[in-house]
Amino acid sequence: MAAEVAASDLSSYVSTGLQTASTVLVAVLLCLLVRTIDRRYLRYWAGGWCALVVGLVALNLSFQVPGLTWPLLSIYWAGGDLFGFLLFAGCRCYSLDKGLEWRDGWLLIPPLILGVFLPARFVDISSLFPAHSLFIGGYCLLAFAATLSARATDTQTRIGLRFLQVGLVGIVVLFWHYSVVLGYRLLQGLPMRPGIGYLNYSAMYDTFIELILAFGQVLLVTDSARQALVSANRQLQAVSEQLALAARTDALTGLLNRRAFESMLADPLAGPAPGSLAAIDVNDLKPLNDVHGHTAGDGVLRTVARAVQNRTRIGDPVFRMGGDEFLVILPGVAAAELTKRLDDLDRALVGVRLPGMAQPVDIRVAWGVAEYRDRSDLQPAVDRADAAMYQQKQERKKESHRQAG
């Protein structure tokens, strides 16, 4: 019998030592993750594994220091209870985003009180284990119930959640099985050592299930970080697109700007189909600014921009090239049709009301039209349209002077 007890103790010590080593590795891994991934449920889980490490170390010491068995087993009990309680807290926080509250203490305080007094009555871990296993299994059952509210959004989340749930159910089954088998032997007065042979390796079973549990936790934590990174990348992409759009857009009129036109010229895939374009210039904008202020001048530019857009199709590029100069490109439209639209533009700018001016004014513009063949012909066509526009500008000025005279 003594040899059997010694062999039982040796196998128990070895398996418990291996369980302690694996638990230390898991605790270190989760603590490292806490430093880089800020999740409240991860902090609960990491704290639980650290508590389990402390408990298992105390258990190993109780085998070596018989004189301190009672306090060491109390520490072991408290470590196991904290592990189960924080495991439940982390699972609830993961699923429901609900942290610990003071009223949750009723789940922890009664077992901790028992952990102070029961080791004084049962100084052997095998006699203490039935009650201890009952509480740990209960905590894990609560944790499993909390995970049922979690929603898996993709494959990695589902896999991590399933590993977590398998680990929790495994601990419930395993530990409540210990509670029943060892509790029965204790109530019947049967010797707890050497006891049932396969229970000498209970720590190995615990280690296997706990590693499944830890693997699920790591998967869930890293998947959460991955999703946060994907979300951040999407936001960054959206901001980049907004900045790129802002860089190509005129802030005053909302039209494309000169940079957008230059980008079109530089991009071999961005050239429009053959068509016609017009260079448009607002006449006498500076005198109006000097007399009525820039608010009125800005109103002129916005009015011209809207009028030009109203005579184009959705998607036709319209640019404010700078100052009072505009450029409109109409792919697939002949110069004669574009000229007709610009004649209508002249009529639309008569009798316009502007901010800061009591009376309506007539906005005068000059424009020139040219046709282009392809992207390489755009800039030469712009130059031809500019020349036509300046010629019309001079003619209209002469006409204004004759009318004034």
C-alpha positions as CSV (number, residue, x, y, z in Angstrom):
1,M,0.0,0.0,0.0
2,A,2.8,2.4,0.9
3,A,4.4,1.8,-2.5
4,E,1.1,2.4,-4.3
5,V,0.6,5.7,-2.4
6,A,4.2,6.8,-3.2
7,A,3.7,6.0,-6.9
8,S,0.3,7.8,-6.8
9,D,1.9,10.8,-5.2
10,L,4.8,10.9,-7.7
11,S,2.5,10.8,-10.8
12,S,0.3,13.5,-9.2
13,Y,3.3,15.7,-8.5
14,V,4.7,15.3,-12.0
15,S,1.4,16.0,-13.8
16,T,0.7,19.0,-11.5
17,G,4.2,20.3,-12.3
18,L,3.5,20.1,-16.0
19,Q,0.1,21.7,-15.5
20,T,1.8,24.6,-13.7
21,A,4.4,25.1,-16.4
22,S,1.8,25.2,-19.2
23,T,-0.4,27.6,-17.1
24,V,2.6,29.9,-16.7
25,L,3.1,30.0,-20.4
26,V,-0.5,30.8,-21.1
27,A,-0.5,33.5,-18.4
28,V,2.7,35.1,-19.9
29,L,1.2,35.0,-23.4
30,L,-2.1,36.7,-22.3
31,C,-0.2,39.3,-20.2
32,L,1.9,40.2,-23.3
33,L,-1.2,40.5,-25.4
34,V,-2.7,42.8,-22.8
35,R,0.2,45.2,-23.4
36,T,-0.6,45.4,-27.1
37,I,-4.3,44.8,-27.3
38,D,-6.4,46.9,-25.0
39,R,-9.5,44.8,-24.3
40,R,-11.2,44.6,-20.9
41,Y,-12.2,41.0,-21.3
42,L,-8.6,40.1,-22.1
43,R,-7.5,41.8,-18.8
44,Y,-10.0,39.6,-16.9
45,W,-8.8,36.4,-18.7
46,A,-5.1,37.3,-18.1
47,G,-5.8,38.0,-14.4
48,G,-7.6,34.7,-14.1
49,W,-4.7,32.8,-15.6
50,C,-2.2,34.6,-13.3
51,A,-4.4,33.7,-10.3
52,L,-4.4,30.1,-11.4
53,V,-0.6,30.2,-11.6
54,V,-0.3,31.4,-8.1
55,G,-2.7,28.7,-6.9
56,L,-0.8,25.9,-8.7
57,V,2.5,27.1,-7.4
58,A,1.0,27.1,-3.9
59,L,-0.2,23.5,-4.5
60,N,3.2,22.4,-5.6
61,L,4.7,24.0,-2.5
62,S,2.2,22.2,-0.3
63,F,3.7,18.9,-1.5
64,Q,7.1,20.0,-0.4
65,V,6.4,22.0,2.8
66,P,4.0,19.9,4.9
67,G,4.1,22.5,7.8
68,L,2.4,25.1,5.6
69,T,-0.2,22.9,4.0
70,W,-3.2,24.7,5.4
71,P,-2.3,28.3,4.1
72,L,-0.9,26.9,0.9
73,L,-4.0,25.0,0.1
74,S,-6.1,28.1,1.0
75,I,-4.0,30.0,-1.6
76,Y,-4.6,27.2,-4.1
77,W,-8.3,27.3,-3.4
78,A,-8.4,31.1,-3.8
79,G,-6.4,31.0,-7.0
80,G,-8.7,28.5,-8.6
81,D,-11.8,30.4,-7.6
82,L,-10.4,33.7,-9.0
83,F,-9.5,31.9,-12.2
84,G,-13.1,30.6,-12.6
85,F,-14.6,33.9,-11.6
86,L,-12.5,36.0,-13.9
87,L,-13.0,33.5,-16.7
88,F,-16.7,34.1,-16.3
89,A,-16.2,37.9,-16.1
90,G,-14.2,37.9,-19.3
91,C,-16.7,35.8,-21.2
92,R,-19.6,38.0,-20.1
93,C,-17.6,41.1,-21.0
94,Y,-16.7,39.6,-24.4
95,S,-20.3,38.7,-25.2
96,L,-22.2,41.5,-23.6
97,D,-19.6,44.2,-23.1
98,K,-20.5,44.2,-19.4
99,G,-17.7,44.7,-16.8
100,L,-17.6,43.6,-13.2
101,E,-19.9,45.2,-10.7
102,W,-20.0,45.2,-6.9
103,R,-23.0,42.9,-6.8
104,D,-21.0,40.2,-8.7
105,G,-19.1,39.7,-5.4
106,W,-21.6,37.2,-4.2
107,L,-20.3,34.8,-6.7
108,L,-16.8,35.0,-5.3
109,I,-17.0,35.8,-1.6
110,P,-18.7,32.6,-0.3
111,P,-16.2,30.3,-2.0
112,L,-13.3,32.3,-0.8
113,I,-14.6,32.1,2.8
114,L,-14.8,28.3,2.5
115,G,-11.3,28.4,1.1
116,V,-10.1,29.8,4.4
117,F,-11.6,27.2,6.6
118,L,-11.9,23.9,4.6
119,P,-8.2,23.4,4.2
120,A,-7.9,23.3,8.0
121,R,-10.4,20.4,8.0
122,F,-9.1,18.6,4.9
123,V,-5.4,18.9,4.8
124,D,-5.1,16.5,1.9
125,I,-5.8,17.9,-1.6
126,S,-7.7,14.8,-2.6
127,S,-10.2,15.4,0.2
128,L,-10.4,19.1,-0.5
129,F,-10.8,18.7,-4.2
130,P,-14.5,17.6,-4.4
131,A,-15.8,20.9,-3.0
132,H,-13.2,22.9,-4.9
133,S,-14.1,21.3,-8.2
134,L,-17.8,22.0,-7.7
135,F,-17.1,25.7,-7.6
136,I,-14.7,25.8,-10.6
137,G,-17.2,23.8,-12.7
138,G,-19.9,26.2,-11.7
139,Y,-17.9,29.3,-12.7
140,C,-17.2,27.7,-16.1
141,L,-20.8,26.8,-16.6
142,L,-21.7,30.5,-16.0
143,A,-19.0,31.5,-18.5
144,F,-20.3,29.0,-21.1
145,A,-23.8,30.4,-20.7
146,A,-22.4,34.0,-21.2
147,T,-20.8,32.9,-24.5
148,L,-24.1,31.9,-25.9
149,S,-24.9,35.6,-26.4
150,A,-21.8,36.2,-28.5
151,R,-22.2,36.6,-32.2
152,A,-19.6,35.3,-34.5
153,T,-19.1,37.6,-37.5
154,D,-16.5,35.6,-39.5
155,T,-14.7,32.3,-39.6
156,Q,-11.9,33.1,-37.1
157,T,-14.4,34.4,-34.6
158,R,-16.5,31.3,-34.9
159,I,-13.5,29.0,-34.6
160,G,-12.2,30.9,-31.5
161,L,-15.7,30.9,-29.9
162,R,-16.1,27.2,-30.5
163,F,-12.7,26.4,-28.9
164,L,-13.6,28.6,-26.0
165,Q,-16.9,26.9,-25.5
166,V,-15.4,23.4,-25.9
167,G,-12.8,24.2,-23.2
168,L,-15.5,25.6,-20.8
169,V,-17.8,22.6,-21.3
170,G,-14.7,20.3,-20.9
171,I,-13.8,21.9,-17.6
172,V,-17.4,21.7,-16.3
173,V,-17.6,18.0,-17.2
174,L,-14.2,17.1,-15.9
175,F,-14.3,19.0,-12.6
176,W,-17.9,18.0,-11.7
177,H,-16.8,14.5,-12.5
178,Y,-14.0,14.9,-10.0
179,S,-16.5,16.3,-7.5
180,V,-18.8,13.3,-7.8
181,V,-16.2,10.6,-7.9
182,L,-14.0,12.0,-5.1
183,G,-17.0,13.2,-3.1
184,Y,-18.5,9.7,-3.1
185,R,-15.2,8.2,-1.9
186,L,-15.0,10.8,0.8
187,L,-18.6,10.3,2.0
188,Q,-18.1,6.5,2.0
189,G,-15.0,6.8,4.0
190,L,-12.9,5.1,1.3
191,P,-9.2,5.9,1.2
192,M,-8.4,8.9,-1.1
193,R,-4.9,7.6,-1.9
194,P,-4.0,5.7,-3.9
195,G,-7.6,6.0,-5.0
196,I,-8.7,5.5,-8.6
197,G,-5.7,5.0,-10.8
198,Y,-6.7,7.3,-13.7
199,L,-7.3,10.2,-11.3
200,N,-3.5,10.3,-10.6
201,Y,-3.2,12.0,-13.9
202,S,-6.1,14.5,-13.4
203,A,-3.7,17.4,-13.8
204,M,-2.9,16.2,-17.3
205,Y,-6.5,16.1,-18.3
206,D,-6.9,19.6,-16.8
207,T,-3.9,20.8,-18.8
208,F,-5.3,19.5,-22.1
209,I,-8.7,21.1,-21.6
210,E,-7.2,24.4,-20.3
211,L,-5.0,24.6,-23.4
212,I,-8.1,24.3,-25.6
213,L,-9.6,27.1,-23.6
214,A,-6.5,29.3,-23.9
215,F,-6.3,28.7,-27.6
216,G,-9.9,29.9,-28.1
217,Q,-9.2,33.0,-26.0
218,V,-6.1,33.8,-28.0
219,L,-8.0,33.4,-31.3
220,L,-10.8,35.7,-30.1
221,V,-8.4,38.3,-28.9
222,T,-6.3,38.4,-32.0
223,D,-9.4,38.3,-34.2
224,S,-10.7,41.3,-32.3
225,A,-7.4,43.1,-33.0
226,R,-7.6,42.1,-36.6
227,Q,-11.1,43.4,-37.0
228,A,-10.1,46.7,-35.3
229,L,-7.1,47.0,-37.7
230,V,-9.4,46.3,-40.7
231,S,-11.8,49.0,-39.5
232,A,-9.0,51.5,-38.9
233,N,-7.6,50.8,-42.4
234,R,-11.1,51.4,-43.9
235,Q,-11.3,54.7,-42.0
236,L,-7.8,55.6,-43.1
237,Q,-8.7,54.8,-46.7
238,A,-11.9,56.8,-46.5
239,V,-9.9,59.8,-45.1
240,S,-7.3,59.4,-47.8
241,E,-10.0,59.4,-50.5
242,Q,-11.6,62.5,-48.9
243,L,-8.2,64.2,-48.9
244,A,-7.5,63.2,-52.4
245,L,-10.9,64.5,-53.4
246,A,-10.3,67.7,-51.5
247,A,-7.0,68.1,-53.3
248,R,-8.7,67.9,-56.7
249,T,-11.7,70.0,-55.8
250,D,-12.1,73.8,-55.7
251,A,-13.3,74.8,-52.3
252,L,-15.3,77.8,-53.4
253,T,-17.4,76.4,-56.3
254,G,-17.1,72.6,-55.7
255,L,-15.8,72.1,-59.2
256,L,-12.7,70.2,-60.1
257,N,-9.5,72.3,-59.9
258,R,-6.4,72.8,-62.1
259,R,-4.7,69.9,-60.3
260,A,-7.5,67.6,-61.3
261,F,-7.0,68.7,-64.9
262,E,-3.3,68.1,-64.8
263,S,-3.9,64.7,-63.3
264,M,-6.1,63.9,-66.3
265,L,-3.4,64.9,-68.7
266,A,-0.9,62.8,-66.9
267,D,-3.0,59.6,-66.6
268,P,-3.1,57.7,-69.9
269,L,-6.3,55.9,-68.8
270,A,-8.2,59.1,-67.7
271,G,-8.5,60.8,-71.1
272,P,-12.1,61.5,-72.2
273,A,-13.5,60.4,-75.5
274,P,-13.2,62.8,-78.5
275,G,-15.4,65.8,-78.2
276,S,-15.2,69.6,-77.6
277,L,-14.2,71.9,-74.7
278,A,-14.7,75.5,-73.8
279,A,-12.5,78.0,-71.9
280,I,-14.7,80.5,-70.0
281,D,-13.6,83.7,-68.3
282,V,-15.7,86.1,-66.2
283,N,-15.4,89.7,-67.3
284,D,-14.9,92.7,-65.0
285,L,-14.7,90.6,-61.8
286,K,-12.0,92.8,-60.2
287,P,-13.9,96.0,-60.4
288,L,-16.9,94.3,-58.8
289,N,-14.8,93.0,-56.0
290,D,-13.3,96.4,-55.4
291,V,-16.7,98.1,-55.2
292,H,-18.9,95.5,-53.6
293,G,-16.4,93.3,-51.8
294,H,-15.2,89.7,-52.2
295,T,-18.6,88.3,-51.0
296,A,-20.2,89.6,-54.2
297,G,-17.2,88.3,-56.2
298,D,-17.5,84.9,-54.7
299,G,-21.2,84.9,-55.5
300,V,-20.4,85.6,-59.1
301,L,-18.0,82.6,-59.3
302,R,-20.6,80.3,-57.7
303,T,-23.3,81.5,-60.0
304,V,-21.2,80.9,-63.1
305,A,-20.2,77.5,-61.8
306,R,-23.8,76.4,-61.3
307,A,-24.9,77.8,-64.7
308,V,-22.1,75.9,-66.5
309,Q,-22.9,72.7,-64.6
310,N,-26.6,73.0,-65.5
311,R,-25.6,72.9,-69.2
312,T,-23.5,69.8,-68.9
313,R,-24.2,66.1,-68.2
314,I,-23.5,64.3,-65.0
315,G,-19.9,63.2,-65.2
316,D,-18.8,65.8,-67.7
317,P,-15.6,67.4,-66.2
318,V,-16.0,71.1,-65.3
319,F,-12.9,72.8,-63.8
320,R,-12.2,76.1,-62.1
321,M,-8.7,76.7,-63.5
322,G,-8.0,79.6,-61.1
323,G,-9.3,83.1,-60.5
324,D,-12.2,83.7,-62.8
325,E,-11.3,81.1,-65.4
326,F,-13.3,77.9,-66.1
327,L,-12.9,74.9,-68.4
328,V,-15.6,72.5,-69.4
329,I,-15.1,69.3,-71.4
330,L,-17.9,67.6,-73.2
331,P,-16.9,64.2,-74.6
332,G,-18.9,63.2,-77.6
333,V,-20.3,66.7,-78.1
334,A,-19.5,68.7,-81.3
335,A,-18.3,72.3,-81.1
336,A,-21.5,73.6,-82.6
337,E,-23.6,72.0,-79.9
338,L,-21.3,73.3,-77.1
339,T,-21.5,76.8,-78.7
340,K,-25.3,76.7,-78.6
341,R,-25.2,75.8,-74.8
342,L,-22.8,78.7,-74.1
343,D,-25.1,81.1,-75.9
344,D,-27.8,80.0,-73.5
345,L,-25.3,80.5,-70.7
346,D,-25.0,84.2,-71.6
347,R,-28.8,84.6,-71.3
348,A,-28.9,82.8,-67.9
349,L,-26.4,85.2,-66.4
350,V,-28.6,88.3,-67.0
351,G,-30.3,89.9,-63.9
352,V,-28.6,87.8,-61.3
353,R,-29.0,88.7,-57.6
354,L,-25.8,88.6,-55.6
355,P,-25.1,88.7,-51.8
356,G,-24.3,92.2,-50.6
357,M,-25.9,93.9,-53.6
358,A,-29.4,95.5,-53.6
359,Q,-29.9,95.4,-57.3
360,P,-29.6,92.5,-59.7
361,V,-26.6,92.6,-62.0
362,D,-25.7,91.2,-65.4
363,I,-22.7,88.8,-65.3
364,R,-20.6,89.0,-68.4
365,V,-18.5,86.1,-69.5
366,A,-16.3,85.4,-72.5
367,W,-15.7,81.9,-73.9
368,G,-14.0,80.1,-76.6
369,V,-14.7,76.6,-78.0
370,A,-12.4,74.0,-79.6
371,E,-12.6,70.4,-80.5
372,Y,-10.1,67.7,-79.5
373,R,-9.3,64.2,-80.8
374,D,-7.8,62.4,-77.8
375,R,-6.0,63.0,-74.5
376,S,-2.8,64.2,-76.3
377,D,-4.9,66.8,-78.0
378,L,-6.5,68.2,-74.9
379,Q,-3.8,70.8,-74.0
380,P,-3.5,72.1,-77.6
381,A,-7.4,72.3,-77.7
382,V,-7.3,74.3,-74.4
383,D,-4.8,76.7,-75.9
384,R,-7.1,77.1,-79.0
385,A,-10.1,77.7,-76.8
386,D,-8.2,80.2,-74.7
387,A,-7.2,82.1,-77.8
388,A,-10.8,82.2,-79.0
389,M,-12.0,83.2,-75.6
390,Y,-9.6,86.2,-75.4
391,Q,-10.6,87.3,-78.9
392,Q,-14.3,87.2,-77.8
393,K,-13.3,89.0,-74.6
394,Q,-11.7,91.9,-76.5
395,E,-14.7,92.1,-78.9
396,R,-17.2,92.3,-76.1
397,K,-15.2,95.0,-74.4
398,K,-15.1,97.0,-77.6
399,E,-18.8,96.5,-77.9
400,S,-19.4,97.7,-74.3
401,H,-17.3,100.8,-74.9
402,R,-19.3,101.6,-78.1
403,Q,-22.6,101.2,-76.2
404,A,-21.3,103.3,-73.4
405,G,-20.2,106.0,-75.8
